[in-house]
Amino acid sequence: MTIRPHIAFLGIGLMGRPMAENLLKAGFPMTLWNRTAAKVADLAGRAHVAGTPGEAVARADIVITMLENGPVVDEVLFGLGTASAIRPGAVVIDMSSIPPALAREHAARLDGQDIRYVDAPVSGGTHGARAANLSIMAGGRHEDIDEVMPVLECLGRVTRIGPVGAGQLAKLANQAIVGITIGAVSEALLLAARGGADPAAVREALMGGFASSRILELHGERMIQRQFQPGAPARIQLKDMRMVLDEARLEGLTLPLASRTYEAYLALIAEGKGEVDHSGLLLQLEALNQVHMGGKTPHRHEES
């Protein structure tokens, strides 16, 4: 009987919780840590719940971080001294979305302690996390990714993108497409509704054509149903768009569509809507035009 590696999972939030639960279902022994301990207390019967991240990683063969952003990952791993508690030979898998340069920095620092590193950000949202159908973009050495593949495959589909940092580059590409496409879907459905078409019927028609996409399917439905409780909060999309633009500047690139999308999310957050789902970009577009897709304002052909 093969002995399963012990996993320390740091960050039991919207994404981390269903991911950790899928690993528990798969039979991995686990230690969990979350900054807000109350959010993980109900899992105490299925896994050890640690009081500190250092305690969580002490016995781990694999450490998974699923935290909000680069500064938080940096603080948890190094500011709180967690890295010094990780045993030599262990593998850290950072599944958070952080700048590629920071991933490479973390890998170098951990390598100095004989700790291996894989950056493996994900796409698929809370729906994909619950269904264990995430797209996982892995950066790191072949042998390290191969070793942790049985763990990652319990969470979704894994693609090795390249060396350390490459996974984060793929995630930036993903988030650029997601953010820009949410903006395109918002504009298209608002345009159709304002002209007198049923946006639900328009979405249904477009789903059978060349404009079909997962964004139109899932987030278009959210917009029509006005269900903006967060799968992925708008403030996180704003953070990701900022990282896209930061990376573009480092590479000497100008990305006009990403820039405009960043500005739109910035306006949405400025209106106090940082906690709505990122499909809530429709709300900023409605505010900009002083109209409502649901038809609560007069049709433009009827205005005096």
C-alpha positions in Angstrom: 0.0 0.0 0.0 1.4 3.4 -1.1 1.8 5.9 1.7 0.2 9.2 0.7 2.1 12.4 1.3 1.1 14.6 4.2 -0.3 17.9 2.9 -0.3 21.2 4.7 -2.9 23.5 3.1 -2.6 27.2 3.9 -5.6 29.4 3.0 -9.1 28.0 3.4 -11.2 30.6 1.6 -13.6 30.7 -1.3 -11.3 28.6 -3.5 -9.1 26.9 -0.9 -11.9 25.3 1.0 -13.4 23.2 -1.8 -9.9 22.3 -3.0 -8.9 21.1 0.5 -12.2 19.2 0.8 -11.4 17.4 -2.5 -8.0 16.4 -1.3 -9.6 15.1 2.0 -12.1 13.1 -0.1 -9.1 11.6 -2.0 -7.7 10.3 1.3 -4.7 12.6 1.8 -3.7 13.2 5.4 -3.9 17.0 5.9 -3.1 19.8 8.2 -5.1 23.0 7.6 -4.4 26.6 8.5 -6.4 29.7 7.9 -5.9 33.2 9.2 -9.5 33.3 10.4 -9.6 30.1 12.4 -13.4 30.0 12.7 -13.7 29.4 8.9 -11.9 26.0 9.2 -13.1 24.8 12.6 -15.8 22.5 11.1 -13.1 20.5 9.3 -11.3 19.6 12.5 -12.9 16.1 12.5 -11.4 15.3 9.1 -8.0 17.1 9.3 -5.7 18.6 11.9 -6.3 22.3 12.2 -3.1 24.2 13.1 -3.0 27.4 15.1 -0.1 28.8 13.1 1.2 28.3 9.5 4.5 27.1 11.0 2.8 24.4 12.9 0.8 23.4 9.8 3.9 22.8 7.7 6.2 21.1 10.2 5.2 17.5 9.3 4.3 18.2 5.6 5.7 16.5 2.6 3.8 19.0 0.4 2.8 22.5 1.3 0.0 24.1 -0.7 -0.7 27.9 -0.5 -4.0 29.3 -1.8 -3.8 32.9 -0.6 -5.2 36.2 -1.8 -2.2 37.9 -3.4 1.6 38.1 -3.6 2.1 40.2 -0.5 0.0 37.8 1.6 1.9 34.8 0.3 5.2 36.5 1.0 4.1 37.4 4.5 2.8 33.9 5.3 5.8 32.1 3.9 8.6 34.4 5.0 7.2 37.2 7.2 5.7 34.7 9.7 8.7 32.4 9.5 6.8 29.6 8.0 9.5 28.7 5.5 12.0 28.0 8.2 9.6 25.3 9.6 9.3 23.4 6.3 11.5 20.3 6.3 14.2 20.0 3.7 13.1 17.9 0.6 9.4 19.1 0.9 7.6 20.7 -2.1 5.8 24.0 -1.9 3.0 24.4 -4.4 1.8 28.0 -4.6 -1.6 27.9 -6.2 -2.3 31.6 -5.5 -2.1 34.2 -8.3 1.1 36.2 -7.8 3.5 38.1 -10.0 5.9 35.8 -12.0 8.9 37.6 -10.6 7.8 37.0 -7.0 7.3 33.3 -7.8 10.8 33.1 -9.0 12.1 34.9 -6.0 10.2 32.6 -3.6 11.6 29.6 -5.5 15.2 30.8 -5.1 14.8 31.5 -1.4 13.3 28.1 -0.7 15.9 26.4 -2.9 18.5 27.7 -0.5 16.8 25.6 2.2 16.6 22.5 0.0 12.9 23.0 -0.5 11.4 22.5 -3.9 8.9 24.9 -5.5 6.1 24.7 -8.1 3.9 27.7 -9.0 0.5 26.3 -10.0 -2.2 29.0 -10.2 -5.7 27.9 -11.2 -8.6 28.9 -13.4 -12.2 27.8 -13.1 -13.6 29.7 -10.1 -15.4 28.2 -7.2 -17.5 26.0 -9.6 -14.4 24.4 -10.9 -12.9 24.1 -7.4 -16.0 22.2 -6.2 -16.1 20.0 -9.2 -12.3 19.2 -9.1 -12.2 20.5 -12.6 -9.8 23.4 -12.3 -7.3 24.3 -15.1 -4.0 24.1 -13.3 -1.0 25.9 -14.9 2.2 24.6 -13.5 5.7 26.1 -13.5 8.7 24.2 -12.2 11.1 21.4 -12.8 9.7 18.4 -14.6 10.6 16.0 -11.8 9.0 18.2 -9.1 5.7 18.6 -11.1 5.7 14.8 -11.8 6.1 14.1 -8.1 3.1 16.3 -7.1 0.9 15.3 -10.1 -1.2 12.8 -8.1 -2.1 15.6 -5.7 -2.8 18.2 -8.4 -4.9 15.8 -10.5 -7.3 15.5 -7.6 -8.1 19.2 -8.2 -8.3 19.4 -12.0 -6.4 19.2 -15.3 -2.7 20.0 -15.1 -0.5 21.5 -17.8 3.2 22.1 -17.3 3.8 25.5 -18.8 7.5 25.8 -18.3 10.0 26.7 -15.6 9.2 28.4 -12.3 7.1 31.6 -13.0 5.7 30.2 -16.2 2.5 29.1 -14.5 1.9 32.6 -13.2 2.5 34.0 -16.7 -0.2 31.6 -18.0 -2.5 32.8 -15.3 -2.0 36.4 -16.3 -2.9 35.5 -19.9 -6.0 33.7 -18.5 -7.0 36.7 -16.4 -6.5 39.1 -19.3 -8.9 37.1 -21.4 -11.4 36.7 -18.6 -11.5 40.4 -17.7 -11.6 41.7 -21.2 -14.3 39.1 -22.2 -16.4 39.9 -19.2 -16.3 43.5 -20.4 -17.2 42.5 -24.0 -20.2 40.3 -22.7 -21.4 43.2 -20.5 -21.4 45.6 -23.4 -23.0 43.2 -25.9 -25.8 42.2 -23.6 -26.5 45.8 -22.6 -26.5 46.9 -26.2 -28.9 44.2 -27.2 -31.2 44.9 -24.2 -31.2 48.6 -24.8 -32.2 48.1 -28.4 -35.3 46.1 -27.3 -34.0 42.5 -27.6 -34.3 39.9 -24.8 -30.8 39.6 -23.4 -31.5 36.0 -22.3 -32.5 35.1 -25.8 -29.5 36.9 -27.3 -27.2 35.0 -25.0 -28.9 31.7 -26.0 -28.4 32.5 -29.7 -24.8 33.5 -29.3 -24.0 30.3 -27.4 -24.6 28.4 -30.6 -22.3 30.6 -32.7 -18.7 31.8 -33.0 -19.1 34.1 -30.0 -19.7 31.2 -27.6 -17.4 31.1 -24.6 -17.4 30.0 -20.9 -17.7 33.7 -20.0 -20.8 34.1 -22.1 -22.2 30.8 -20.7 -21.5 31.3 -17.0 -21.0 35.1 -16.4 -23.6 36.0 -19.1 -26.1 34.0 -17.1 -25.0 35.8 -13.9 -25.6 39.1 -15.5 -29.0 38.2 -16.8 -30.1 36.7 -13.4 -28.3 39.6 -11.6 -26.6 37.1 -9.3 -23.4 38.9 -8.3 -22.5 37.1 -5.1 -18.8 36.4 -5.5 -17.3 33.3 -7.1 -14.3 35.6 -7.7 -14.6 39.1 -6.2 -14.1 42.1 -8.5 -11.3 43.3 -6.3 -9.3 40.1 -7.1 -9.9 40.7 -10.9 -8.6 44.2 -10.4 -5.5 42.9 -8.7 -5.0 40.4 -11.6 -5.4 43.1 -14.3 -2.9 45.3 -12.4 -0.4 42.4 -12.5 -1.1 41.9 -16.2 -0.2 45.6 -16.9 2.8 45.5 -14.6 4.2 42.4 -16.4 3.5 44.1 -19.8 5.5 47.2 -18.7 8.4 44.9 -17.7 8.3 43.4 -21.2 8.0 46.8 -22.9 4.4 46.1 -24.1 1.3 48.3 -24.4 -1.9 46.4 -23.9 -4.8 48.8 -24.7 -7.7 46.4 -24.0 -6.2 45.2 -20.7 -5.7 48.9 -19.8 -9.3 49.8 -20.5 -10.6 46.8 -18.6 -8.4 47.7 -15.6 -9.9 51.2 -15.6 -13.4 49.8 -15.7 -12.7 47.5 -12.7 -11.0 50.4 -10.9 -14.2 52.4 -11.3 -16.4 49.5 -10.1 -14.3 49.2 -6.9 -14.4 53.0 -6.4 -18.2 52.7 -6.3 -17.8 50.3 -3.3 -18.5 47.1 -5.2 -15.2 45.3 -4.6 -16.9 42.3 -3.2 -19.4 41.6 -6.0 -18.5 38.9 -8.5 -16.2 40.0 -11.3 -19.2 39.6 -13.7 -20.6 42.6 -11.8 -18.5 44.8 -14.2 -22.0 45.1 -15.8 -23.0 47.3 -12.9 -20.2 49.8 -13.7 -21.3 49.8 -17.3 -24.9 50.5 -16.3 -23.8 53.3 -14.0 -21.7 54.8 -16.8 -24.7 54.8 -19.1 -27.3 55.5 -16.4 -29.4 52.6 -17.7 -30.4 49.2 -16.4 -30.2 46.0 -18.5 -33.3 44.7 -16.9 -35.4 47.4 -18.5 -36.2 49.5 -15.4 -35.4 52.7 -17.3 -37.3 53.9 -20.4 -36.2 52.5 -23.8 -34.2 55.0 -25.7 -36.7 55.3 -28.5 -39.4 56.3 -26.0 -37.4 59.1 -24.3 -38.5 62.6 -25.0 
